[in-house]
Amino acid sequence: MGRFVRWAAVTAAAALLAAGCSGGSSGGGEGDERSGSARPTTTGAKALPDALTSQKLGWERCEATADSSPPGRDWQCATLKVPLDWSKPDGATIGLALIRSKARGGDRIGSLLFNFGGPGASGVAGMPGYAATVSLLRERYDLVSWDPRGVGASEGVRCRSDKETQAAEAVDATPDTPAEERAYLRDATDFAQGCEKGAGRLLAHVSTTDTARDMDLMRQVLGDTELHYFGISYGTQLGGVYAHLFPENVGRLVLDAVVDPTADLVDHRKNQARGFQRALDNYLESTGQDPEKGTRKIADLLERIDADPLDTYSGRKLTQVLAFTGIVLPLYRQDSWPSLTSALDTAEQGDGSELLALADGYNERDASGRYGLLTQSQRVISCLDDKQRPTLAETKQLLPEFERISPVFGPFLGWDAAGWCHDWPVPGQYATPEVSAPGAAPVLVIGNTGDPATPYEGARRMADELGKGVGVELTWKGEGHGAYGNGSDCVNSTVNAYLLEGTVPKNGKVCGRRQ
């Protein structure tokens, strides 16, 4: 069980390299550049200790991991020390794994930080694979990313084993009986207890606010007076929170595939039900089907699988939740739609193999049965952020509305509201994040009208919440999750001009489907 429709650059992640870091020391090392003019990072009114602000990053060649070879000579890795608890900056520290590739051209602007979403996506693994998409930016920026606290090589949290993860795939995520409801909530409790055991003291210190503060220390240690940043999906929420906390340090910020900052936990799931239904309608129309009839056909298929899971070539059963997950993944990119057609056709014939393969891709499950930890880290971070904890009774009252929004996605996302943070051992911090940033430099906010996971309406709300003169909205009439690097010359050139030349487009600019 989990947030089935995560706020991550899933399609980019599918091809990303799993690059390991060397665990470089926090002492000096070759290749470390500090301009000495970076603005100081503070926590409240208190300046940080010199042991943090004056640390030198020991950049070294990234090492191979058990899962992958090194990412290549252009990439270096290091470890940044940050406070475990930002209210106690003189206390215990944790290490954040960083990766960078230095600017190739002579007219260097500074560092450009990337967050690929989730929350829980590994920047250390993701950055090398994304570098080709941002090759032009690489001429004038050091490309930098990191594993946020609680993720990957930065104190990554494991809440359950691979065996336990696979067993949870048999739990009915849209329970129909009191017994299934109890099993559903019991699984949520088990997961929360596993996270508490696995994360320990870190569990209360992995919030978006914590990571935004980490980013400003990172900015200072990298030697930048301003933070230049590219946030995708959940990374837009992180970028908005950063702008609110440090408006005076905002440089050139791009927020692409924007999470609605005005939506609480339940409203986010409604937004995603609408967004994925919109994408499904567009997909069905592209195949010559009536969206309403096609949606009903898929909903009926999921109901049949709920009652009788499908056989697959692997010998594993395709459960309803795995079938749903397999439907979700191809909607992230229009060029993946043909794989959805094939998988649905095969499932209608009684073979769940193709939908299972798609689900495994989303869940980062390899052929040996090992699962990635993105979903586990995502839940740990978002349940510390989200204050809302819908009860079983409250969720049942909401289910009819979810089902009206989408017969396919509504039931799963509605039930997920009850199970996601059920019995969580630490309270959430807010209903909605604060992203207002008066006085900040202009922030480029990009919405894609066909985005399934972060519907484009969120871009307008983010721009409004950032404030007048700060949020600058760019709309692309396209398909898939995110806009930059997704096939629009108009979007790419606008973003490149903003990041490379500081050219701020007119607020409300629209790029057409074929631009």
N, C-alpha and C positions, 0 to 999 in steps of 0.2 A: 504494500500500500504506500502511496506517496502522492505528492502533487504531480499528477500525470502529465500536465501540460506545464513544463517548467519554463522559467524565464531565462533561457540560455540560448546561445548561438549554436543550436544543436547541429545544424547542417555543416557549419564550419568544424565543429568538434569531431564529426565523423571521420574527417580526413586528417585530423591533427596528429602531430608526432608526439609520442610520450617521451619527452626529453627529461633526463635527470639532471639535478644540480649537484655540484661538488660539495655542498655544505661548506663553502668558503668561510674563513674566519672573519670576525668583525675587525680585525686588525688591518694594517696597511697591506697593499698588494699592487702588483704591476697593473697599469692601465686605469688607475683610479684618478678621475679628474674632479676637482672641487673648485668652483669659481670664487668661493669665499664671500659672495655677496647675497647668498640666499637669505630670505626673510626667516626669522626664528619661528619655530613651532612652539606653541604654548598650549597648556591645558587649563582652560579658564583664564585666570589672570597670572598663573604661575608658569614661568619658563621651565623648559625641560632641562634635566641635568646634562652637563657636558659629555658624560659617558655615552649618552644617546646622540646628541646633536653633532658631536665631533667625531663620531666613529667613521672609520674608513672601510669601504667595502673591498673585500679581498677577491676581486674578480679573477676567476680561473676558468679553464675549459670545462664545459659541462660534461659530466660523466655518464656512461651508459647505466641503465637500470636493468632490472630483471625482465622488463617488458620491451625495451627498445634500445637502439643504438644511440650514440650521442647525436645531437642535432647538426653538428658541423663546426668548422673552424670559425665561422663568423659569430658564433654564440658563446657568451660567457655567463657564468653563474656566480652568485654570491649569497650571503645571508645577512639580513638586516635585523638588528636587535630592536624590539619595541616593548613597551610596558605590557605586562599581562593585564593589569588593571589600570586604565588611564586615569582613574582618580588617585592612583598611588604611583606617580611616574618615577619615584625613587626606589620602588619595590622590585619584585621579581620581573624578569623579562622572558620573552619567547623569541624564537627566530623565524623570520619570514624568508622563504626561498625566492630569489629574484633571478631573472634572466634578461639579457640585453644583447642587442647587436648595434654596434656604434654606427653613427651616420657615415655615409659613404662619400658625400660631397664636402666641399670646403666651406660652404656657407651654413654652418650648423646653427639651428635655432635653439636646441636644448633636448631634453628627454620628452618622449611622448609615451605616457602610460596607457596600457590597455587592460580593460576588464571584460571578459567574454560572457559574463552572466551567470546564471544558475538560480540563486547563489550557489557556489560550490564548484564552478568550472576552474580548472587549473590553468593559470596563465603560463606557467613554466612549460607545461606540455603543449599548450595551445599556440603560443606566440610564433614558434618557428614555422608551423603549418600555415599561419595566417599572413606571414611576411610577404608572400607573392601578391596577395590582394592589396597590400599597402606599399608596394615596391617604390612608388614615386615618393611617398612620405619618408622612406628610408634614406633618401638622398640628404635630407636636412635635419632629420631627427635621429637620436638614439632610440630605437624601438625597445621599450621596457615593459615587462609584465612580471607578475608575481603570483604565488599561491596565497590568497588571503588567509588570515588566521582561521584554523579549523579545516583547512583544505590541503590535500596533497602532502607536499613536503613541509608545509607550515603547520605542524601539529595537527595533521589531518585526523579527523574523528572517524572511528569505525564503531558502529552501533550494533551490528550483527554480522555473523559469519556468512560466507557464500552459501553454505548449506541452509542456514536460516532464511536468507534472502530468497532462495529458490522455493522453500516451503511456503513463504508468505504469498507467493504468486497464486497459490491455491485458495487463499482467503477470498471470499466473495466481497467485492468492493461496492456492490449495490445490493445489500442484504434484503431479502424478501420475508424472512421469518425472524421471530425473537431470538432463536438460536443462532442464526447467521449474524444478527446484530451484535450479540454478545461476543461472538468469535471475532468480528470486525474490530470492536473496541478493545478486546483483550489483546489482539495483535498490536494495536496502537500503544497500549500500556507496556507491552513487552519491548517494543521498539524504544520508547522513552526511557525505560529502565536500562536498556543496553547502552543508550547514549550517555546516561548519567554515569554509568560504570566506565565507559570508554573514554569520556572526555574529562571527567573529574572537575577540577576547579576551572578549567577552560570553558565549560559549558555556559557560564554566565558572562563570558567576555568575548563573544564572537559576533556581536551585533554589527549592523551596517555602520552605525556611528563609530564603533571601535575601529573598523576598517578605514573609514574616512579619516580618522585621526592618524592612523598608520600611514596613509597616503601623504599627509602633509609632512610627517617626519621623513618619509621617503624622498619627497621633493627637496627638503633641505639637505639631506645627506648626499643626494645626487648633485647638489650645487645649483639648483634652479631657483630663480627669484619668483617664478610663477609656475603653476601646475598646468601643463598641457596634457589633455586626457581624451581618450576615445572609449566611451562606455557603450556596451551593446546589451540590450535586454535588461536583466537585473542591474547590469552595470550603469544603466541610466539612473536608477534609483540611487545607487551609490554616488554617482556624479552629482545628483541634485542635493543629496545630504552634504557632500563635501562643499558645494557652493554655498550652502546655508551656513556652515560652520566657519568657512574661511573665504568669504567673498573677496577680501583684499588680495588673496593669493590666486584667484582664478585667472588663468591665461586663456588659451584657446581650448574650449571644451566642446566635444561632439557627443551628443546623446542620440543613439540610433536604436530603433525598435523600443519605444519608450513605455515604461511601466507607468500607469496612471497613479500619480502621487496622492490623489484625492480619494482613492478607493480603499476600503478596509478589506479584511480577509475574505468576507463573503462577497463583496462587490467585485473583487478581483476574479473570483471564480465565475461570477455572472458575466463579466467582461470577456473572459476566455471562452466561455460557452458560446457567446455571441460571435467572437472572432473566429473560432474554429468552425462554427456552423456556416459563417459567411464564406470561409475558405472552401468548405465542403460543397456549398452551393455552386461556387465558381468552378470547382473541379467537376461536379456532375454536369453542369452546363457545357463544359469543354468536351465531354464525352457524348453529348447529344441527349442526355437524360433530363427529365423533369426533376428539379431539385427536391420538391416535396415528395414525389414518389421514390426517388433514389434514396433520400434520407430514411424513409420508412422501411425500405428494403434492407438497408444496413442495420437499422435498429432491430428489425425482426431477426436478422442473422445473429446479432449479439445476444438476443433473448434465447435463441436456440442453443447457442454455445454455452450460455449460462446453465441451461438444463442438461446439456450433454457436450462436454468439451471435445474438441476435434483431435483426431490422431495426427501425428506428424512423422516425418521420416526419421527424426532423431529418437523417437520413442517417448518423448515428453508430450504431455497433453497441452493443447492450446486452450487455456481457460478464457473466460470472458474478459478478465482484466488484461491478459496478454493480447487478446484480439483487439481490444480497444487501443492499447498502446501501439500495436502495429499499424492501426489506422491513423493515429496521431502523427507518427514520424514523417510519412511522405508529404503531409500537408505543409511542412516547413519550407519546402522548395517546389516551385512549379515543375522543374525538370524531373522531380521524383514522382509526379502524378502517375506516369505509366506503371510504376512498380505497385502502386495502390490498386490500379485496375486489375493487374495480374493476380495480386494476392487475394483480392475480394472474389474474383472469378474462381480461383482455386478453392477458396474456403466454401463457396456455395456448392462445390462438388464434393465437399466432405474432407478436404485435405487442408490442415492448418499450417503446413510447413512454411509457406511464404510469409504469412502474418507473424508467425513465431520468429522468423529470421529478422523481420523488421522490428519487432518488440525487443529482441536481444540487442539489436543495434542501439536502440534508444536507451536500454538499461545498461549498456556497456558490458554485456556478458560475452566472454570469449568462448571458443570451442571447448576449452577445458572446464568451463563452469565457473570461472572467476568473474566477479562483478566489479565494475568501477564504483567509486565511493561518492560520485557527484550527488546522487539523490540523498544519501545519508547526510552529507555536509549541508546540502540545501535545507533540509528539514531542521537541522540543528541551528542554522543561522536564522532562518525565517521564523522559527518558533520563539526565538529570543526577541526578534523584532515585533512580531504580531501580538498585540494585547488581547485580541478577540479570541474567545474560546466557545464556539457554539455548542450547545448541549445537544443530546440526541433528540429531545423533544423539539427544540428550536429548528434543528435541521429538517425534521420530518415536515414541519410547517412550511419550510422553504422549498421542498422538493417539487411540488406542482409548478411553481414558477420556473425552476430550473428546467423541468421537462418541457414547458411551453417554449422556453428559449431555444432548446435543442433536444430532440428525442434521443440523439446519439451521445452528445457530450454532457448534457445537463445532468442526468442521473449520477454519473461518475463524479463530476465536479461538485455537485450538491452534497453527496455523501462525504466527499473529501473534506468539506468544511468541518464536519464533526470529528473526523478521525485524525486529521493532520497533526494537531497539537494536543490531542486528548491525553490527559494525565501528565502533561509536561512538567518536569520538576522545577523549572525556573519560570517566573512570570515574564510576559512580553512587555516591551517598552512603550509601544505607542499603537494607536489605532491606524493612523496614517503618518507617514514621515513628513517632517518639516523641511521644505526645500526653498523657501523664500530666500532670495539673495540680493537684497538691495545694495547697490553700489558695485556689484560685480561687473566684470567685462561681459560683453555679449556671449551667450551660450547658444550654439547651434543645435536645434532640437528637430529630429527627423521622424516623420510618421509615414508608414506605408499603408495605403488604403486596403490592401489585401492581406495584411499581417494577421496570422491566426492567433499567435500566442500573446502578443501585445497589440491589441486593436488600435488603429491609428488615432482614435479619439483621445488616447492618452497623451499624444504629443501636444495637442492644443492645451490640455489641462496642465501639463508640465510647464509649457511656455508661460501660461498665465500665472502659475504659482511661483515661478522664478521671479517674476515681476516685470513691470513695464521697462523696456529698454534693456532687459537682460535676456529673457527668453525670445529667441528668433526661430520661428517655425518654418520648416521646409517639408513639403508633402510630395510623395511619389505615388502615382497611380499605378501600383504594381502588385505583384503577388509574392508570397513567401515572407519569411521572418527576417526583418531588417531591410535596408535599402542600399547602403554603400557596398559596392562590389557585387551587386546582385543583378547587373545588366543594364543599368541606367547611366549613360554618359552624362546626362544632366546632373544627376545626383553626385556622381563621382567628381565632376569638374567643380561643382559648387563647394563640396567638402574640401577638395584639394586647394582651391583658391583661399578658403577660410584658414586652413591649417598652415599653408605654406606662405601666403602673402598677407594674411590678416584681413582679407576682404570679406566683410559681413554682408550676406545677401539681404534683399528686401524681405521683411517679415511677411510670411504668408506665400512665399514663392511656391509654385506648383510645377513639378516635372511630370510630363505626360507619360503614358504607358510605353510609348515607343521612343522616348527621348533618351 
